[in-house]
Amino acid sequence: MRIASILLAASLAAGQVNASDTNGLPGMAGVDHIGITVPDLDQAVTFFTGVLGCTAFYPLGPFSGGDSAWMQDHLNVDPKATIPAMRLIRCGNGANLEIFQYTAPDQNPVPPRNSDIGGHHIAFYTTDMAAAVAYLQDQNVQVLGAPTTMTEGPSAGETWVYFMAPWGLQLELVSYPGGKAYEDSFEGRLWDPRS
């Protein structure tokens, strides 16, 4: 049994076996997409494609549960919620974005902040932080402060800065061309778009 554990650990370290193959969700291979609800689908698609350079794929919708509780039972939203339209987007080398435009009687129009329960952000890797920040500023995109470079701890080597989509979605630029400090202490690696 000890030899099997050593072989499994070596395979995990070499990236030949996913950790999910040993425990957790059966068959889990990775993140396929991240879903985001926006107030205006056309505005969001234009921002992601025209400003960030993502590629729009197929649209879906409309969807509703009619007089049933389908929307509540399957999506945990108000039974009268509808999805007039949604769109799939790909941004470089990473998970896809599934962008929704919802209507709902109880819809909260204020995006959550990072400090709110359910708060979130999407980070985009850039190979040229200075040029990317200058580009966003030229596009009149709100950049929050100046890029921060981590010099200590496991994220040392990473530079990051937050920016905002026009409707208030929090986004981030990250860059770590020389890797991060954690790589000296851990055999495994976090996924990153450089590879």
Number of C-alpha atoms within 10 A of each C-alpha: 5 7 8 9 10 11 11 16 16 15 14 18 16 13 13 10 14 16 17 13 13 12 10 9 10 9 11 12 11 10 9 10 15 13 13 15 16 20 16 14 18 13 15 22 20 14 16 18 16 12 14 16 13 18 15 16 12 8 14 15 13 12 14 18 17 12 9 11 17 17 20 14 12 10 11 11 18 18 20 18 23 20 18 15 17 24 20 19 22 18 16 14 12 15 15 19 20 19 23 23 20 21 15 13 11 10 11 8 9 10 17 16 14 12 8 9 8 9 12 16 15 13 16 17 20 19 13 13 18 11 11 15 21 13 14 16 13 10 11 10 17 16 19 13 9 11 17 12 16 16 13 11 10 15 16 16 18 20 18 19 19 20 21 16 16 13 14 15 21 20 17 16 21 20 21 21 14 9 15 19 17 16 13 9 8 11 13 14 13 7 9 11 11 12 5
